[in-house]
């Protein structure tokens, strides 16, 4: 059962957000471990899946009050726009659509340095890539971003520009057309 959370509670601090399925690939446990080290910030998880109850139980047992499990939301962009940083702890990705969505509204991204994430995030320009499993490195990058409005804004602006340049619908369609033409010859 999902509990009712007041939006004032969620938006009372700086927010780190992730949108994902609660499945092994998304590595939600690492997201929670990072949040546990940064209790001065709020961590928002949007999504559902087979691991949702396990995550909820772990958070409850540890008494973590800075993690909000919101379940599935139709208005994901509302929460993205109210957040300060996007965090992906995935074990691997194809094309990480949730990261691209976060970039489309100008969020800087902290992501595990794995296939897919490293294709979307430019380290030091649109956010930071951390070594998968290195929770302390992720924490360092998050603190760096969360302690500097100027850096967050700069990387967020870069995210927006890179998303529009590399991942807009028009760009993706043109890339597919170019690929088909190349394969045709």
C-alpha positions as CSV (number, residue, x, y, z in Angstrom):
1,X,0.0,0.0,0.0
2,X,1.3,3.4,-1.0
3,X,1.1,6.1,1.7
4,X,-0.1,9.6,1.0
5,X,2.8,12.0,1.1
6,X,2.4,15.8,1.4
7,X,4.1,17.7,-1.4
8,X,5.3,20.3,1.1
9,X,7.4,17.5,2.8
10,X,8.9,16.5,-0.5
11,X,9.9,19.9,-1.6
12,X,11.1,21.2,1.7
13,X,14.8,20.5,0.8
14,X,17.0,20.1,-2.3
15,X,15.8,17.1,-4.2
16,X,17.5,14.2,-6.0
17,X,15.1,12.3,-8.2
18,X,15.0,9.0,-10.1
19,X,12.3,7.5,-12.3
20,X,12.6,3.8,-12.8
21,X,11.1,0.3,-12.6
22,X,11.9,-1.3,-9.3
23,X,13.8,-4.2,-10.9
24,X,17.3,-5.5,-10.4
25,X,18.7,-3.6,-13.5
26,X,17.8,-0.3,-11.9
27,X,19.9,-1.0,-8.8
28,X,17.5,0.8,-6.4
29,X,19.4,-0.5,-3.4
30,X,22.4,1.7,-4.4
31,X,20.1,4.7,-4.8
32,X,18.9,4.1,-1.2
33,X,22.5,3.6,0.1
34,X,23.4,7.0,-1.4
35,X,20.4,8.6,0.2
36,X,21.3,7.1,3.5
37,X,24.6,9.0,3.4
38,X,22.9,12.4,2.5
39,X,20.1,12.7,5.0
40,X,20.1,16.5,4.6
41,X,18.6,16.1,1.1
42,X,15.4,14.5,-0.1
43,X,15.5,11.6,-2.5
44,X,12.5,10.9,-4.7
45,X,11.8,7.6,-6.4
46,X,9.0,7.4,-9.0
47,X,8.0,4.1,-10.4
48,X,6.9,0.6,-9.4
49,X,7.9,-3.0,-9.8
50,X,8.7,-6.2,-8.1
51,X,11.2,-4.6,-5.7
52,X,9.0,-1.8,-4.5
53,X,7.9,-3.5,-1.3
54,X,11.4,-4.6,-0.4
55,X,12.6,-1.0,-0.9
56,X,9.8,0.3,1.2
57,X,10.5,-2.2,4.0
58,X,14.2,-1.4,4.0
59,X,13.6,2.3,4.2
60,X,11.1,1.8,7.1
61,X,13.4,-0.5,9.0
62,X,16.3,1.9,8.7
63,X,14.1,4.9,9.8
64,X,15.0,6.8,6.6
65,X,12.7,9.9,6.4
66,X,14.5,11.6,3.4
67,X,13.4,9.0,0.8
68,X,10.0,9.3,-0.8
69,X,8.6,6.3,-2.8
70,X,5.9,7.9,-4.9
71,X,4.9,4.9,-7.0
72,X,3.8,5.4,-10.6
73,X,2.9,9.0,-11.5
74,X,1.2,10.4,-14.6
75,X,2.8,13.8,-14.1
76,X,6.5,12.8,-13.8
77,X,7.6,16.1,-15.3
78,X,6.0,18.0,-12.4
79,X,8.4,16.2,-10.1
80,X,11.4,16.5,-12.4
81,X,10.8,20.2,-12.6
82,X,10.7,20.5,-8.8
83,X,13.9,18.6,-8.4
84,X,17.5,19.7,-8.4
85,X,19.5,16.7,-9.7
86,X,18.7,13.4,-11.5
87,X,20.4,10.2,-10.2
88,X,20.6,6.9,-12.0
89,X,22.2,3.9,-10.3
90,X,21.5,1.5,-13.1
91,X,23.6,-1.6,-13.7
92,X,23.2,-1.1,-17.4
93,X,20.9,0.8,-19.8
94,X,20.0,0.8,-23.5
95,X,19.0,4.4,-24.3
96,X,18.3,5.8,-20.8
97,X,15.0,7.6,-21.5
98,X,14.5,8.8,-18.0
99,X,17.9,10.5,-18.1
100,X,17.1,12.1,-21.4
101,X,13.8,13.3,-20.0
102,X,15.6,14.9,-17.1
103,X,18.1,16.5,-19.4
104,X,15.2,17.9,-21.5
105,X,14.1,20.1,-18.6
106,X,17.7,21.1,-17.7
107,X,18.5,18.8,-14.8
108,X,22.2,17.9,-14.2
109,X,22.7,14.1,-13.9
110,X,24.7,11.9,-11.7
111,X,24.8,8.4,-13.2
112,X,26.6,5.1,-12.8
113,X,29.3,4.8,-15.5
114,X,27.7,2.0,-17.4
115,X,26.5,1.3,-21.0
116,X,23.8,3.7,-21.9
117,X,24.4,6.2,-19.1
118,X,27.8,7.0,-20.5
119,X,26.3,7.6,-23.9
120,X,23.9,10.2,-22.5
121,X,25.9,12.0,-19.8
122,X,29.0,13.9,-20.6
123,X,31.2,13.8,-17.4
124,X,31.9,17.2,-16.1
125,X,29.7,18.9,-18.7
126,X,26.1,17.6,-18.2
127,X,26.7,15.9,-14.9
128,X,29.0,13.3,-13.5
129,X,29.5,9.6,-14.0
130,X,30.6,7.5,-11.0
131,X,32.0,4.0,-10.8
132,X,29.1,1.5,-10.3
133,X,29.1,0.4,-6.7
134,X,31.2,3.4,-5.5
135,X,28.5,5.0,-3.3
136,X,31.1,7.4,-1.8
137,X,32.0,8.8,-5.3
138,X,28.4,9.3,-6.1
139,X,28.0,11.2,-2.7
140,X,31.0,13.4,-3.5
141,X,29.5,14.4,-6.9
142,X,26.1,15.0,-5.4
143,X,27.5,17.2,-2.7
144,X,29.5,19.1,-5.3
145,X,26.4,19.8,-7.3
146,X,24.0,20.4,-4.4
147,X,26.4,22.9,-2.7
148,X,26.7,25.1,-5.8
149,X,23.7,26.7,-7.4
150,X,26.0,28.1,-10.1
151,X,27.4,24.6,-11.0
152,X,23.9,23.0,-11.0
153,X,22.7,25.7,-13.3
154,X,25.7,25.5,-15.6
155,X,25.5,21.7,-15.9
156,X,21.7,21.8,-16.2
157,X,21.9,24.3,-19.1
158,X,24.5,22.0,-20.8
159,X,22.1,19.0,-20.2
160,X,19.3,20.9,-21.9
161,X,21.5,21.8,-24.9
162,X,23.0,18.4,-25.3
163,X,19.5,16.7,-25.1
164,X,18.2,19.1,-27.8
165,X,21.2,18.6,-30.0
166,X,21.7,14.8,-29.6
167,X,18.4,13.3,-28.5
168,X,15.6,15.5,-29.8
169,X,12.9,13.7,-31.8
170,X,14.1,15.5,-35.0
171,X,17.7,14.4,-34.4
172,X,16.8,10.8,-33.6
173,X,14.6,10.6,-36.8
174,X,17.4,12.0,-38.9
175,X,19.9,9.6,-37.4
176,X,17.7,6.6,-38.2
177,X,17.2,7.9,-41.8
178,X,21.0,8.2,-42.1
179,X,21.5,4.7,-40.8
180,X,19.0,3.2,-43.1
181,X,20.5,5.0,-46.1
182,X,24.0,3.7,-45.1
183,X,22.7,0.1,-44.7
184,X,20.8,0.3,-48.0
185,X,24.1,1.0,-49.9
